[in-house]
């Protein structure tokens, strides 16, 4: 993958439409999340034409705060998964990234929990809440299990869309790149309403 990678969520569309672009602004992925699904099933295509599905993300259970989201490639082979760290994520977002053997290989942690608190408080104020996306943008660190930083994921200020930026901080294998890409995409879908 050609980092940094940019995720753009079009929020004025009828369904969540996500465009993924590489450093050269080439579309490397397109996904749309269907509304009113009891069990998440997100399909990622090579482009907006949706002619070729390249990945699939499926939840292991119906509407659950601590669901595991499993990643599959275009052949249906499991690549890995991501799971939110239960009640602890209410205060500060924390996700665990697993490989295909269900061994934890990475941790995605919110850098500053106070941004989440401020965003929640100001979002409830009429009119002011519309502008929290310009001031309280969360950022996340992707670290290996030994604590070494592997990537950084940040939400950018935006009004009519949600925009995230993924940059790598260390050399990664192709499998690690895929897992971080899919993990941060799923995390962005779950966390994008913030900031």
TORVEXRO-557304 format. One record per residue: x, y, z of N, C-alpha, C, O in turn; residue number from 0. Coordinates in pm, 1 decimal. Layout:
X Y Z X Y Z X Y Z X Y Z NUM
...
% end
This chain:
84.7 -118.9 0.0 0.0 0.0 0.0 87.8 123.4 0.0 197.6 124.7 55.7 0
36.6 226.0 -63.6 109.4 351.7 -74.2 57.3 448.3 33.1 -41.5 518.4 11.5 1
124.7 451.1 148.6 82.3 535.2 260.7 127.9 678.3 238.1 224.9 700.9 165.7 2
59.9 775.9 298.6 -56.6 766.5 387.7 -184.7 738.0 310.7 -196.5 765.5 191.3 3
-280.1 681.5 384.5 -410.2 645.1 328.1 -516.3 736.5 389.0 -510.9 770.1 507.4 4
-611.7 775.5 306.9 -716.9 867.6 350.0 -852.6 799.8 336.8 -883.2 740.6 233.3 5
-933.6 808.5 441.7 -1069.8 755.0 442.7 -1165.8 873.6 441.8 -1158.6 958.9 530.2 6
-1255.4 880.5 343.5 -1355.4 986.4 336.3 -1494.1 925.5 347.4 -1531.9 840.0 267.3 7
-1569.6 969.8 447.3 -1706.9 925.3 467.2 -1799.7 1036.0 418.7 -1796.4 1147.0 471.7 8
-1881.2 1007.3 320.2 -1980.0 1103.4 271.2 -2102.4 1092.1 360.4 -2172.2 990.7 357.9 9
-2128.9 1196.7 439.8 -2235.3 1186.2 540.4 -2369.2 1239.0 492.2 -2468.4 1226.1 563.9 10
-2375.9 1298.4 372.9 -2505.2 1346.0 324.8 -2568.3 1249.0 225.7 -2670.0 1280.4 163.9 11
-2508.1 1131.1 210.3 -2564.8 1026.9 124.2 -2666.9 945.2 203.9 -2669.7 951.0 326.8 12
-2751.4 868.5 131.9 -2853.0 786.6 199.4 -2791.9 671.4 277.0 -2847.2 629.3 378.6 13
-2678.7 619.8 230.9 -2605.8 516.9 304.6 -2464.9 568.7 330.6 -2418.0 659.5 262.0 14
-2398.1 511.1 428.9 -2260.0 551.1 455.0 -2172.8 506.2 338.7 -2158.6 386.4 314.4 15
-2114.4 601.2 266.5 -2027.7 572.7 152.3 -1886.4 612.8 190.7 -1861.4 726.8 230.0 16
-1794.3 518.2 179.0 -1657.1 540.4 223.7 -1563.1 524.6 104.6 -1559.9 420.1 39.7 17
-1486.8 629.9 77.2 -1385.6 626.3 -27.4 -1249.3 617.4 38.8 -1220.5 691.9 132.4 18
-1165.2 526.8 -9.2 -1031.0 510.5 45.4 -932.1 544.9 -66.1 -937.5 488.9 -175.6 19
-840.9 639.1 -35.3 -743.2 684.5 -134.7 -602.2 669.9 -78.9 -578.9 685.2 41.0 20
-509.0 640.1 -168.8 -369.1 628.9 -128.1 -300.7 765.3 -136.1 -366.9 866.6 -158.2 21
-168.7 768.3 -118.1 -92.4 892.9 -115.5 -101.5 970.4 -246.3 -86.6 1092.5 -246.7 22
-125.6 901.2 -357.2 -136.6 967.3 -489.1 -280.6 1005.0 -521.5 -310.4 1046.8 -633.4 23
-369.7 990.5 -424.0 -512.8 1018.4 -438.3 -584.4 922.7 -532.6 -690.8 955.8 -585.1 24
-527.6 804.8 -554.8 -594.0 699.9 -631.9 -691.7 626.9 -540.8 -658.1 596.6 -426.3 25
-811.1 598.5 -589.3 -909.3 522.4 -510.5 -860.5 378.4 -501.8 -843.2 311.7 -603.8 26
-838.3 330.9 -379.6 -794.2 192.7 -359.0 -902.1 109.6 -290.9 -885.8 -10.8 -271.2 27
-1012.2 175.0 -255.1 -1121.7 104.0 -192.3 -1247.4 187.9 -186.9 -1241.6 310.4 -176.8 28
-1359.8 121.4 -193.8 -1489.2 186.3 -179.4 -1579.3 91.4 -100.8 -1588.4 -27.4 -131.9 29
-1644.6 144.7 -0.2 -1734.5 62.2 81.5 -1861.6 139.9 109.4 -1861.5 263.0 111.8 30
-1967.1 68.9 129.9 -2088.1 134.6 178.0 -2150.3 47.0 284.9 -2157.4 -75.3 272.5 31
-2194.9 113.1 389.5 -2253.3 43.7 503.9 -2403.9 56.7 492.8 -2456.3 167.9 486.6 32
-2473.0 -54.0 490.3 -2618.4 -51.5 479.0 -2680.3 -17.2 613.7 -2635.7 -65.0 718.0 33
-2783.8 66.5 610.0 -2856.8 100.0 731.6 -2947.8 -14.8 771.4 -2982.5 -99.1 688.7 34
-2985.9 -17.7 897.0 -3082.3 -112.1 950.9 -3038.8 -257.8 937.3 -3122.4 -346.4 919.7 35
-2910.5 -282.1 945.2 -2860.0 -419.2 946.0 -2840.0 -459.4 1091.5 -2775.9 -387.0 1167.7 36
-2893.8 -573.3 1130.0 -2876.3 -620.5 1266.7 -2735.3 -674.3 1289.0 -2682.1 -667.2 1399.8 37
-2675.9 -727.7 1183.8 -2542.8 -784.8 1192.1 -2459.3 -723.7 1080.1 -2492.3 -738.2 962.5 38
-2350.4 -654.8 1117.0 -2267.9 -585.3 1017.6 -2212.6 -681.1 913.0 -2165.7 -790.1 945.5 39
-2218.7 -639.8 789.1 -2162.4 -713.1 676.9 -2118.0 -607.8 575.4 -2195.1 -568.8 487.7 40
-1995.2 -563.0 587.7 -1942.9 -452.4 506.6 -1857.9 -509.0 394.3 -1767.3 -589.3 416.6 41
-1889.2 -465.3 273.2 -1813.9 -510.5 156.1 -1728.9 -396.5 104.4 -1776.5 -284.1 88.4 42
-1602.4 -426.3 78.3 -1509.0 -326.8 27.0 -1474.1 -366.3 -116.3 -1432.2 -478.7 -143.8 43
-1492.5 -271.0 -205.3 -1469.4 -293.9 -347.7 -1343.8 -219.4 -392.8 -1294.0 -131.4 -322.6 44
-1293.8 -255.7 -509.8 -1172.2 -191.6 -561.5 -1197.9 -47.7 -604.1 -1105.5 33.6 -604.8 45
-1322.8 -14.6 -639.8 -1357.6 122.7 -676.1 -1508.0 142.0 -665.4 -1580.3 50.4 -626.5 46
-1554.9 261.4 -700.1 -1695.9 296.8 -682.3 -1790.4 219.2 -773.7 -1910.0 212.0 -745.4 47
-1740.2 161.5 -881.4 -1826.2 83.5 -971.1 -1874.0 -45.3 -905.5 -1971.6 -105.2 -950.6 48
-1806.3 -88.5 -799.6 -1838.9 -209.1 -723.6 -1834.0 -334.7 -810.3 -1908.4 -430.0 -787.1 49
-1746.2 -334.0 -909.7 -1735.4 -448.6 -1000.3 -1652.4 -561.5 -939.4 -1669.4 -677.6 -976.8 50
-1562.8 -528.7 -846.0 -1477.3 -631.9 -785.3 -1467.8 -611.9 -634.5 -1415.3 -511.2 -587.0 51
-1519.9 -709.9 -559.7 -1509.6 -704.0 -414.5 -1371.9 -754.7 -373.8 -1329.7 -862.2 -416.3 52
-1301.4 -676.2 -290.7 -1166.4 -716.0 -249.8 -1158.7 -760.1 -103.7 -1070.3 -837.7 -67.4 53
-1249.9 -711.5 -19.8 -1253.6 -750.7 121.1 -1397.4 -755.6 168.6 -1487.8 -701.5 104.8 54
-1416.9 -821.6 282.1 -1546.1 -828.3 347.4 -1521.0 -825.4 497.5 -1429.1 -890.8 546.8 55
-1602.2 -750.1 569.7 -1592.6 -744.4 716.2 -1727.2 -787.6 772.2 -1830.2 -728.9 739.2 56
-1726.6 -890.4 857.0 -1851.1 -942.6 913.8 -1842.6 -945.1 1066.5 -1740.6 -982.4 1124.3 57
-1952.8 -904.2 1129.9 -1961.9 -911.9 1275.7 -1994.8 -1054.6 1315.6 -2064.8 -1125.6 1243.5 58
-1943.8 -1096.5 1431.3 -1969.6 -1233.3 1477.3 -2100.5 -1246.1 1555.0 -2142.7 -1356.7 1588.6 59
-2164.5 -1132.3 1583.2 -2291.9 -1136.6 1655.9 -2376.6 -1015.1 1622.2 -2329.4 -920.9 1558.6 60
-2500.1 -1017.8 1664.7 -2595.8 -911.5 1634.5 -2583.5 -798.8 1736.0 -2585.4 -822.2 1856.8 61
-2570.8 -676.1 1685.7 -2575.0 -553.4 1767.5 -2516.8 -569.4 1907.9 -2590.7 -565.0 2006.2 62
-2389.9 -587.3 1917.6 -2325.3 -607.3 2046.9 -2207.8 -510.8 2059.4 -2129.7 -494.3 1965.6 63
-2195.8 -447.1 2176.1 -2090.0 -350.2 2201.3 -1951.1 -412.8 2187.5 -1856.8 -345.8 2145.6 64
-1938.5 -539.4 2222.2 -1807.0 -604.2 2216.8 -1800.2 -710.5 2107.0 -1736.2 -814.3 2123.7 65
-1867.1 -683.2 1994.3 -1863.9 -777.9 1882.6 -1722.5 -785.0 1824.1 -1644.8 -690.1 1834.0 66
-1691.8 -897.7 1764.0 -1566.9 -914.0 1689.8 -1601.1 -900.1 1542.3 -1697.4 -959.8 1494.3 67
-1521.5 -820.7 1470.4 -1542.3 -798.2 1328.0 -1432.0 -871.5 1253.3 -1313.9 -839.8 1267.5 68
-1472.0 -970.0 1173.5 -1377.8 -1059.9 1106.9 -1356.3 -1013.6 963.0 -1451.5 -980.7 892.2 69
-1228.5 -1011.6 920.5 -1190.7 -967.0 786.2 -1168.4 -1087.2 694.4 -1107.7 -1186.9 733.8 70
-1218.5 -1075.8 571.4 -1199.0 -1179.7 470.7 -1146.5 -1115.3 342.7 -1182.2 -1001.7 311.3 71
-1062.1 -1187.1 268.7 -1016.5 -1136.9 139.3 -1117.4 -1174.2 31.5 -1222.8 -1230.2 61.7 72
-1086.0 -1143.4 -94.2 -1182.4 -1167.7 -202.6 -1212.0 -1315.8 -225.2 -1315.9 -1350.5 -281.3 73
-1121.2 -1403.0 -181.7 -1143.6 -1547.3 -196.1 -1220.8 -1605.8 -77.6 -1249.8 -1725.4 -75.3 74
-1254.3 -1521.7 20.8 -1327.3 -1568.6 138.0 -1238.6 -1624.7 247.5 -1288.2 -1685.4 342.4 75
-1107.1 -1605.1 235.7 -1011.9 -1653.4 336.3 -1003.2 -1552.0 450.0 -987.1 -1432.3 426.0 76
-1013.9 -1599.9 573.3 -1005.6 -1510.7 689.0 -864.8 -1455.0 703.8 -766.4 -1529.0 701.1 77
-856.7 -1321.0 719.8 -727.9 -1253.1 735.8 -698.1 -1218.3 881.2 -582.2 -1216.5 922.6 78
-802.0 -1190.8 957.9 -785.6 -1148.3 1096.5 -914.5 -1086.0 1145.8 -1020.4 -1105.8 1086.2 79
-905.9 -1010.0 1255.5 -1025.7 -949.6 1312.8 -988.8 -835.2 1406.1 -872.5 -815.4 1441.3 80
-1092.2 -760.2 1445.2 -1075.7 -650.8 1541.2 -1189.6 -658.9 1642.1 -1302.1 -694.6 1607.3 81
-1159.4 -625.3 1767.3 -1261.5 -626.3 1872.7 -1239.7 -507.0 1964.5 -1127.1 -476.7 2004.2 82
-1349.3 -440.1 1997.2 -1344.3 -327.6 2090.5 -1325.3 -382.1 2230.7 -1377.5 -488.5 2263.8 83
-1251.2 -310.3 2312.8 -1222.3 -352.6 2449.4 -1337.4 -311.6 2540.9 -1321.8 -221.0 2622.7 84
-1451.1 -376.3 2528.2 -1566.2 -364.6 2616.5 -1591.7 -231.1 2682.0 -1581.7 -127.1 2616.9 85
-1624.3 -232.2 2808.7 -1662.9 -112.8 2883.5 -1550.0 -11.5 2893.5 -1575.9 108.0 2907.4 86
-1426.7 -56.4 2886.8 -1313.5 35.1 2894.6 -1316.9 137.4 2780.7 -1267.5 249.1 2796.3 87
-1375.4 99.4 2665.4 -1381.5 187.0 2548.9 -1480.6 301.4 2564.6 -1482.2 393.4 2482.8 88
-1563.5 296.9 2669.2 -1654.1 408.5 2693.4 -1573.4 531.6 2731.6 -1606.9 642.3 2689.3 89
-1469.2 515.3 2809.7 -1385.4 627.0 2852.0 -1282.5 662.1 2745.8 -1265.3 779.3 2712.2 90
-1214.6 562.2 2693.1 -1108.1 583.8 2596.0 -1110.3 467.3 2497.5 -1093.7 351.8 2536.5 91
-1130.9 498.6 2369.2 -1145.3 391.9 2267.9 -1021.2 303.2 2264.7 -908.1 351.5 2258.4 92
-1045.1 172.7 2269.3 -936.4 75.6 2262.6 -985.2 -46.2 2184.3 -1090.4 -102.8 2214.1 93
-907.4 -85.1 2084.2 -941.4 -198.2 1999.6 -823.4 -293.4 1992.1 -707.8 -251.1 1991.6 94
-853.8 -422.7 1986.4 -750.6 -525.2 1973.2 -757.6 -582.1 1831.7 -865.2 -615.3 1782.0 95
-640.5 -592.9 1767.4 -630.7 -642.2 1630.2 -567.5 -780.8 1633.8 -461.0 -799.8 1692.5 96
-634.2 -877.9 1570.2 -591.1 -1017.6 1574.6 -557.0 -1066.6 1433.9 -611.9 -1017.7 1335.1 97
-465.9 -1163.6 1425.9 -435.6 -1225.7 1297.0 -534.3 -1339.5 1270.7 -627.6 -1358.7 1348.7 98
-515.5 -1414.6 1163.1 -608.0 -1521.6 1125.4 -611.7 -1634.9 1228.0 -709.4 -1709.6 1233.8 99
-505.6 -1648.5 1309.5 -501.6 -1751.2 1414.5 -563.9 -1704.4 1545.1 -560.9 -1775.8 1645.3 100
-620.8 -1583.1 1543.6 -682.3 -1518.9 1661.6 -579.9 -1483.6 1768.6 -613.1 -1474.3 1886.8 101
-454.0 -1464.0 1726.0 -350.2 -1413.9 1816.4 -347.4 -1262.0 1805.2 -346.1 -1207.2 1694.9 102
-346.6 -1193.5 1920.8 -341.9 -1047.5 1916.4 -205.0 -1002.5 1865.7 -101.4 -1044.7 1917.0 103
-206.2 -915.2 1763.0 -79.7 -866.4 1708.2 -63.5 -715.5 1724.1 48.3 -664.3 1720.2 104
-175.6 -643.8 1742.3 -169.2 -497.9 1754.4 -277.9 -449.3 1849.0 -374.2 -519.6 1879.6 105
-258.0 -326.6 1893.5 -353.8 -258.2 1979.7 -375.7 -119.2 1920.8 -279.6 -51.1 1885.1 106
-501.0 -77.2 1910.5 -532.7 58.1 1863.8 -592.0 132.2 1982.3 -696.4 94.2 2035.3 107
-523.7 238.7 2023.2 -557.5 311.7 2144.7 -578.5 458.9 2115.3 -499.7 519.5 2042.7 108
-683.7 517.2 2170.8 -704.8 661.2 2157.6 -597.2 733.1 2238.3 -567.7 695.6 2351.8 109
-538.9 836.8 2178.5 -429.9 907.3 2246.5 -477.7 993.0 2363.4 -413.1 995.2 2468.2 110
-589.0 1063.1 2347.5 -631.3 1157.8 2449.1 -779.4 1138.1 2482.5 -866.6 1173.7 2403.3 111
-806.9 1081.6 2599.2 -945.2 1054.0 2639.6 -1024.3 1182.1 2664.8 -1146.8 1181.9 2652.3 112
-956.9 1291.1 2699.9 -1028.0 1415.8 2729.5 -1095.6 1474.2 2605.9 -1195.1 1545.8 2617.9 113
-1042.5 1444.5 2487.1 -1109.9 1489.0 2364.4 -1246.6 1422.9 2351.3 -1343.2 1485.4 2307.4 114
-1253.4 1296.9 2389.4 -1380.1 1222.6 2382.8 -1480.5 1283.6 2480.1 -1598.0 1298.8 2446.9 115
-1434.8 1318.4 2599.5 -1522.6 1379.1 2699.9 -1572.2 1514.7 2651.8 -1691.9 1542.8 2658.8 116
-1481.3 1599.5 2602.7 -1518.8 1732.9 2554.6 -1614.3 1723.5 2436.3 -1711.8 1798.4 2428.7 117
-1586.7 1632.0 2344.3 -1673.1 1613.7 2228.3 -1813.5 1574.7 2271.9 -1911.4 1627.0 2218.8 118
-1824.5 1483.9 2367.7 -1955.4 1439.0 2416.8 -2032.3 1552.4 2483.5 -2153.0 1566.4 2463.8 119
-1961.9 1633.4 2562.5 -2027.8 1743.5 2632.6 -2074.7 1852.7 2536.5 -2190.2 1895.1 2542.0 120
-1985.6 1897.9 2448.8 -2020.1 2007.9 2358.7 -2116.6 1966.3 2248.5 -2188.1 2050.9 2194.8 121
-2120.4 1837.9 2213.7 -2211.2 1790.0 2110.1 -2357.1 1803.2 2151.9 -2446.0 1806.3 2066.8 122
-2382.6 1811.2 2283.3 -2519.2 1822.0 2334.6 -2570.9 1965.3 2335.7 -2690.1 1986.8 2358.0 123
-2485.0 2063.5 2312.5 -2526.3 2203.5 2313.4 -2581.9 2239.3 2175.3 -2513.0 2220.9 2075.0 124
-2706.3 2290.4 2168.6 -2763.8 2326.0 2038.3 -2673.3 2423.3 1961.6 -2614.0 2513.2 2021.2 125
-2663.2 2405.6 1834.2 -2580.0 2481.3 1740.0 -2430.6 2458.9 1761.1 -2358.0 2434.7 1664.7 126
-2384.5 2466.4 1882.7 -2241.7 2444.5 1910.1 -2202.6 2302.0 1873.3 -2093.1 2278.3 1822.2 127
-2292.1 2207.1 1899.2 -2265.2 2066.4 1870.5 -2235.5 2038.6 1724.3 -2167.4 1941.2 1692.2 128
-2286.1 2123.6 1634.8 -2261.1 2105.6 1491.7 -2114.8 2127.0 1455.3 -2068.1 2076.7 1353.1 129
-2042.4 2201.2 1538.3 -1905.5 2238.8 1504.5 -1798.3 2162.3 1581.6 -1679.8 2193.4 1570.3 130
-1839.0 2062.5 1660.0 -1738.9 1987.8 1737.6 -1640.6 1914.2 1647.2 -1528.3 1884.9 1688.2 131
-1682.4 1884.3 1524.7 -1595.5 1816.3 1429.0 -1474.4 1898.3 1387.3 -1381.8 1845.3 1326.0 132
-1474.4 2026.1 1419.8 -1359.2 2111.8 1388.3 -1260.5 2122.1 1503.0 -1146.1 2163.0 1483.1 133
-1303.6 2085.3 1623.0 -1218.5 2110.8 1739.8 -1175.4 1987.6 1817.5 -1066.2 1986.9 1874.3 134
-1257.2 1884.0 1821.8 -1228.3 1768.7 1906.8 -1206.6 1643.3 1823.9 -1279.9 1545.3 1837.4 135
-1106.9 1646.9 1739.2 -1079.1 1535.0 1650.7 -986.7 1434.6 1719.6 -874.6 1468.3 1757.5 136
-1034.5 1311.3 1735.5 -952.4 1211.0 1804.0 -836.9 1161.3 1717.5 -842.5 1166.5 1594.6 137
-734.4 1114.2 1783.1 -623.0 1047.9 1714.4 -593.4 918.5 1789.4 -613.6 908.0 1910.3 138
-544.9 820.3 1713.8 -525.1 685.8 1766.9 -385.9 636.8 1731.3 -333.8 667.4 1624.1 139
-326.6 561.4 1821.0 -198.7 497.4 1794.9 -220.2 348.7 1772.2 -292.6 282.8 1846.8 140
-156.6 297.5 1668.9 -157.3 154.1 1642.8 -21.9 103.1 1688.1 81.0 141.2 1632.3 141
-21.4 17.1 1788.9 105.1 -33.4 1843.9 109.1 -185.0 1839.7 6.2 -252.6 1842.2 142
230.2 -235.8 1833.3 248.9 -380.8 1842.3 230.3 -421.8 1988.3 223.0 -336.3 2076.5 143
222.8 -550.8 2013.3 202.0 -598.2 2150.0 318.6 -563.4 2241.5 303.0 -562.0 2363.6 144
436.7 -535.0 2183.5 551.9 -494.3 2265.9 554.5 -344.2 2292.2 646.5 -294.8 2357.5 145
453.8 -270.2 2241.9 443.5 -126.9 2266.4 503.1 -39.8 2156.3 487.9 82.3 2160.6 146
570.0 -98.7 2058.4 631.2 -21.1 1949.8 522.5 33.1 1857.1 431.9 -39.7 1816.3 147
533.0 161.8 1824.8 434.1 225.0 1737.1 448.2 173.6 1594.6 558.3 167.9 1540.0 148
334.2 135.9 1534.6 333.1 84.5 1397.2 266.7 182.1 1301.3 307.7 193.9 1185.8 149
163.4 252.8 1349.4 90.8 347.3 1263.6 16.8 447.8 1350.3 2.6 430.6 1471.4 150
-30.1 553.5 1284.5 -107.6 658.1 1351.7 -232.5 684.7 1268.3 -225.2 693.1 1145.7 151
-346.8 697.9 1335.1 -475.4 716.9 1269.2 -542.0 839.4 1329.6 -568.5 841.8 1449.8 152
-569.9 941.8 1248.3 -625.7 1066.3 1300.9 -749.0 1107.8 1222.0 -759.5 1082.7 1102.0 153
-840.7 1170.9 1291.2 -958.1 1228.0 1225.6 -926.3 1373.0 1193.8 -876.9 1446.9 1279.0 154
-954.9 1413.4 1070.3 -926.2 1549.0 1024.1 -1049.8 1636.9 1040.7 -1162.1 1586.8 1035.5 155
-1030.3 1769.3 1061.0 -1145.3 1859.5 1068.1 -1222.7 1859.3 936.2 -1163.0 1873.3 829.4 156
-1354.1 1843.8 942.9 -1439.4 1845.2 823.4 -1583.2 1872.3 866.5 -1622.1 1841.5 979.2 157
-1661.7 1930.4 775.8 -1799.4 1964.4 809.8 -1900.8 1873.6 740.1 -1988.1 1818.2 806.9 158
-1892.1 1856.7 608.4 -1989.3 1777.0 534.9 -1943.8 1634.6 509.6 -2007.8 1561.4 434.2 159
-1835.0 1595.2 571.3 -1786.1 1458.3 558.7 -1699.7 1427.4 679.5 -1658.0 1517.8 751.9 160
-1673.4 1300.9 700.6 -1576.6 1259.0 801.7 -1452.3 1214.8 726.3 -1461.3 1138.0 630.5 161
-1337.4 1262.9 768.9 -1213.4 1231.7 698.9 -1110.1 1181.9 799.4 -1084.3 1246.1 901.1 162
-1051.5 1065.9 768.9 -948.6 1006.7 853.2 -820.7 990.4 772.3 -823.6 977.4 650.0 163
-709.8 991.4 842.6 -577.8 984.5 780.3 -497.3 874.2 850.8 -478.5 878.6 972.4 164
-450.0 775.1 773.2 -371.6 663.8 828.0 -229.6 671.5 774.0 -208.4 665.9 652.8 165
-132.3 684.3 863.6 8.7 686.1 821.2 84.6 581.1 900.8 55.7 557.3 1018.1 166
181.4 519.0 835.8 257.2 416.9 907.8 380.5 479.4 971.1 439.1 573.9 918.4 167
417.9 424.0 1085.8 530.7 474.6 1162.5 649.5 380.4 1160.6 757.2 415.0 1209.2 168
630.7 261.4 1104.8 736.2 159.2 1102.1 715.8 72.4 978.6 611.6 78.8 913.3 169
816.0 -8.3 947.7 802.7 -102.7 836.6 700.0 -210.2 874.5 700.4 -261.8 986.2 170
612.8 -242.2 779.5 507.8 -339.4 804.5 508.2 -445.2 695.4 541.1 -417.2 580.1 171
471.2 -567.0 732.9 454.8 -671.4 632.3 325.3 -643.3 555.6 243.1 -562.9 599.5 172
307.5 -708.8 442.2 185.6 -690.5 362.9 62.5 -731.6 443.2 -40.9 -665.2 436.1 173
72.6 -839.7 519.1 -37.9 -885.5 602.4 -70.4 -782.9 711.2 -187.5 -756.1 737.9 174
32.6 -725.5 774.0 10.1 -623.6 877.1 -56.1 -500.0 816.9 -145.2 -441.5 878.4 175
-13.6 -460.0 697.8 -75.4 -345.5 630.7 -223.7 -370.3 606.7 -306.8 -283.0 631.8 176
-256.9 -491.0 557.6 -397.4 -525.6 533.8 -477.9 -520.8 663.1 -587.9 -465.5 666.3 177
-422.6 -579.1 770.2 -494.4 -582.1 897.5 -513.5 -442.3 955.4 -620.6 -410.8 1007.3 178
-410.9 -358.5 946.9 -423.7 -221.8 998.2 -524.5 -143.4 913.9 -607.0 -69.8 968.1 179
-518.0 -159.0 782.3 -611.8 -92.4 691.1 -755.6 -131.2 724.3 -840.7 -44.1 742.2 180
-783.4 -261.2 732.7 -919.1 -308.0 759.9 -962.3 -275.6 902.9 -1077.9 -240.7 926.8 181
-869.2 -287.4 997.5 -901.4 -257.5 1137.0 -935.6 -111.6 1159.1 -1032.8 -80.1 1227.8 182
-856.2 -21.7 1101.3 -884.6 121.2 1118.7 -1009.9 162.2 1042.0 -1082.6 251.5 1085.6 183
-1035.9 97.7 927.8 -1159.8 125.7 854.8 -1280.9 88.3 940.1 -1374.8 167.0 951.7 184
-1279.7 -31.1 999.7 -1392.1 -73.5 1083.3 -1403.8 13.6 1207.0 -1514.2 48.8 1248.5 185
-1290.3 48.6 1266.1 -1292.9 135.0 1383.4 -1349.1 272.0 1346.7 -1425.9 329.3 1424.0 186
-1312.3 325.9 1229.4 -1363.8 454.8 1185.2 -1515.2 450.3 1165.9 -1584.7 546.6 1198.1 187
-1566.1 339.7 1114.0 -1711.4 323.8 1098.2 -1780.0 329.4 1233.9 -1886.5 389.6 1247.9 188
-1718.8 266.5 1334.0 -1778.0 264.5 1468.4 -1761.3 397.3 1542.6 -1847.0 435.0 1622.5 189
-1651.2 468.0 1516.4 -1618.6 588.7 1593.5 -1641.2 719.5 1517.4 -1619.3 826.2 1574.8 190
-1683.7 716.2 1392.3 -1681.9 835.4 1307.9 -1776.3 945.3 1350.8 -1756.0 1060.5 1312.5 191
-1878.7 915.0 1428.8 -1971.8 1018.2 1472.3 -1909.1 1113.3 1573.3 -1965.5 1218.9 1602.2 192
-1794.2 1077.3 1626.6 -1725.2 1162.5 1724.6 -1638.0 1263.8 1655.3 -1578.5 1234.7 1551.5 193
-1630.0 1383.8 1712.3 -1535.1 1484.6 1667.3 -1555.0 1536.1 1530.1 -1478.9 1621.6 1484.7 194
% end
